[in-house]
């Protein structure tokens, strides 16, 4: 019993704690969470991967200084934890003045995601999937990258042969549907009793 109370009362001397932090600061190492943006999205080295554009699409560099990031209470996972901390991330930026996105892509994004744009012209993206603030911020940034990628994709042009095959299939399905209706109608007619 006495050992248990002594263990709970022991505190390292303040000088020891200060010395540990000063050693860490002198060594140049600082604590980074596993969910910090540097670890979730490591910086790109331009010469590291020289892959052709067909195999690996170019990733969009989003300038964090141009975004407005805010946090609020979440309704997502976390139990009572969500009532105490602001984990929901909301990222917004003015779409018309976002010069880090090409003009044609911005116009297409404005038409594709018009329900996510407010009256001030800001595109609003939010996430409350995780109970960690930085992970929700990373999810928001990934959503922005996905929106830009969807807007840059060019629609596939179908050939005349493919279009003709599609028309033939639709006509064949309609003929089969009408044939089945006639069979069903004949069965119903044969069951009908004449009262003459």
C-alpha positions as CSV (number, residue, x, y, z in Angstrom):
1,X,0.0,0.0,0.0
2,X,2.8,2.4,0.9
3,X,4.7,1.6,-2.3
4,X,1.6,2.3,-4.3
5,X,1.1,5.7,-2.7
6,X,4.8,6.6,-3.1
7,X,4.6,5.6,-6.8
8,X,1.7,8.0,-7.3
9,X,3.4,10.8,-5.5
10,X,6.8,10.6,-7.3
11,X,7.4,13.4,-9.7
12,X,10.7,13.9,-11.5
13,X,12.5,17.1,-10.6
14,X,11.6,20.1,-12.7
15,X,15.3,20.6,-13.8
16,X,15.3,17.0,-15.2
17,X,12.2,17.7,-17.4
18,X,13.6,21.0,-18.6
19,X,16.9,19.4,-19.4
20,X,15.2,16.7,-21.5
21,X,13.3,19.3,-23.5
22,X,16.4,21.5,-24.0
23,X,18.3,18.4,-25.2
24,X,15.6,17.7,-27.8
25,X,15.5,21.3,-28.9
26,X,19.3,21.5,-29.2
27,X,19.3,18.3,-31.3
28,X,16.8,19.9,-33.7
29,X,14.2,17.2,-33.2
30,X,10.6,18.3,-32.5
31,X,7.6,16.2,-31.8
32,X,5.4,15.6,-34.8
33,X,2.1,13.7,-34.5
34,X,1.5,10.7,-36.8
35,X,-1.4,12.7,-38.2
36,X,0.5,15.9,-39.0
37,X,0.2,17.1,-42.6
38,X,3.9,16.5,-43.2
39,X,3.5,12.8,-42.5
40,X,0.2,12.4,-44.2
41,X,1.3,14.2,-47.3
42,X,5.1,14.2,-47.5
43,X,6.6,16.9,-49.8
44,X,7.3,15.9,-53.4
45,X,10.8,15.5,-54.7
46,X,10.7,16.6,-58.4
47,X,13.6,14.3,-59.4
48,X,12.6,11.3,-57.3
49,X,10.1,9.8,-59.8
50,X,10.4,10.5,-63.5
51,X,7.4,8.5,-64.6
52,X,5.6,9.3,-67.8
53,X,2.3,11.2,-67.5
54,X,0.2,8.3,-68.8
55,X,1.1,6.0,-65.9
56,X,1.1,8.5,-63.0
57,X,-1.1,11.6,-63.0
58,X,0.4,14.8,-61.7
59,X,-0.6,15.5,-58.2
60,X,-2.1,18.9,-57.4
61,X,-0.2,21.1,-55.0
62,X,-2.7,22.9,-52.9
63,X,-1.3,26.1,-51.2
64,X,-2.5,25.9,-47.6
65,X,-2.0,29.6,-47.2
66,X,-4.8,30.3,-49.8
67,X,-7.3,28.1,-47.9
68,X,-9.5,29.1,-45.0
69,X,-9.5,26.2,-42.5
70,X,-11.9,26.1,-39.5
71,X,-12.8,23.5,-37.0
72,X,-16.0,22.8,-35.1
73,X,-17.8,20.2,-33.1
74,X,-18.4,17.0,-35.0
75,X,-21.2,14.5,-35.1
76,X,-18.9,11.8,-36.2
77,X,-17.3,9.0,-34.3
78,X,-15.8,9.5,-30.8
79,X,-18.5,9.1,-28.2
80,X,-18.5,11.8,-25.6
81,X,-15.1,13.0,-27.0
82,X,-17.0,14.8,-29.8
83,X,-18.8,17.0,-27.3
84,X,-15.5,18.4,-25.9
85,X,-13.2,18.9,-28.9
86,X,-13.5,20.6,-32.4
87,X,-12.6,17.8,-34.8
88,X,-14.8,18.5,-37.8
89,X,-12.7,20.3,-40.5
90,X,-14.1,22.7,-42.9
91,X,-11.9,24.0,-45.8
92,X,-13.1,26.9,-48.0
93,X,-11.5,28.9,-50.8
94,X,-12.7,31.4,-53.4
95,X,-13.0,29.3,-56.6
96,X,-13.0,32.1,-59.1
97,X,-9.7,33.5,-57.8
98,X,-7.9,30.2,-57.3
99,X,-5.1,30.6,-59.8
100,X,-3.5,27.3,-58.8
101,X,-6.4,25.6,-60.7
102,X,-6.6,26.1,-64.5
103,X,-9.4,28.3,-65.7
104,X,-11.3,25.7,-67.7
105,X,-11.2,23.3,-64.7
106,X,-12.5,26.0,-62.4
107,X,-15.5,26.6,-64.7
108,X,-16.2,22.9,-64.9
109,X,-15.9,22.6,-61.1
110,X,-18.3,25.5,-60.6
111,X,-21.0,23.7,-62.7
112,X,-20.3,20.2,-61.2
113,X,-20.3,21.3,-57.5
114,X,-22.6,24.3,-57.6
115,X,-24.4,23.0,-54.4
116,X,-21.1,23.3,-52.5
117,X,-20.5,26.9,-53.5
118,X,-21.9,29.7,-51.3
119,X,-23.1,33.2,-52.4
120,X,-19.6,34.6,-51.9
121,X,-18.2,32.2,-54.5
122,X,-16.4,30.0,-51.9
123,X,-16.2,26.3,-52.5
124,X,-16.8,24.6,-49.1
125,X,-15.5,21.1,-48.3
126,X,-15.9,19.5,-44.9
127,X,-15.1,16.2,-43.2
128,X,-16.1,14.6,-39.9
129,X,-15.2,11.0,-40.8
130,X,-12.4,10.8,-38.2
131,X,-12.0,11.8,-34.6
132,X,-8.7,13.5,-35.3
133,X,-8.6,17.0,-36.5
134,X,-5.5,16.6,-38.8
135,X,-6.9,13.5,-40.4
136,X,-10.2,15.3,-41.2
137,X,-8.1,18.1,-42.7
138,X,-6.2,15.6,-44.9
139,X,-9.5,14.1,-46.0
140,X,-10.7,17.6,-47.0
141,X,-7.6,18.2,-49.1
142,X,-8.0,14.8,-50.7
143,X,-11.6,15.7,-51.6
144,X,-10.4,18.9,-53.3
145,X,-7.8,16.9,-55.3
146,X,-10.5,14.4,-56.3
147,X,-12.8,17.3,-57.4
148,X,-10.1,18.8,-59.6
149,X,-9.2,15.4,-61.0
150,X,-12.8,14.7,-62.0
151,X,-13.1,18.1,-63.6
152,X,-9.9,17.6,-65.7
153,X,-11.1,14.2,-67.0
154,X,-12.2,14.4,-70.6
155,X,-15.4,12.5,-71.5
156,X,-14.8,9.4,-73.6
157,X,-16.0,9.7,-77.2
158,X,-17.9,6.6,-78.3
159,X,-17.3,5.3,-81.8
160,X,-20.2,4.9,-84.3
161,X,-19.9,1.1,-84.0
162,X,-20.4,1.2,-80.2
163,X,-23.4,3.6,-80.5
164,X,-24.9,1.3,-83.2
165,X,-24.5,-1.8,-81.0
166,X,-26.2,0.1,-78.1
167,X,-29.1,1.1,-80.3
168,X,-29.5,-2.5,-81.5
169,X,-29.5,-3.9,-77.9
170,X,-32.2,-1.4,-76.9
171,X,-34.4,-2.3,-79.9
172,X,-33.9,-6.1,-79.2
173,X,-34.9,-5.6,-75.5
174,X,-38.0,-3.6,-76.5
175,X,-39.0,-6.4,-79.0
176,X,-38.6,-9.0,-76.3
177,X,-40.6,-7.0,-73.8
178,X,-43.5,-6.6,-76.3
179,X,-43.3,-10.4,-77.1
180,X,-43.6,-11.2,-73.4
181,X,-46.5,-8.8,-73.0
182,X,-48.4,-10.5,-75.8
183,X,-47.8,-14.0,-74.3
184,X,-49.0,-12.8,-71.0
185,X,-52.1,-11.1,-72.6
186,X,-52.9,-14.4,-74.5
187,X,-52.7,-16.4,-71.2
188,X,-55.1,-13.9,-69.5
189,X,-57.5,-14.0,-72.5
190,X,-57.6,-17.8,-72.4
191,X,-58.6,-17.7,-68.7
192,X,-61.5,-15.3,-69.3
193,X,-64.9,-17.0,-69.1
194,X,-67.7,-16.1,-71.6
195,X,-71.1,-15.5,-70.0
196,X,-73.1,-15.3,-73.2
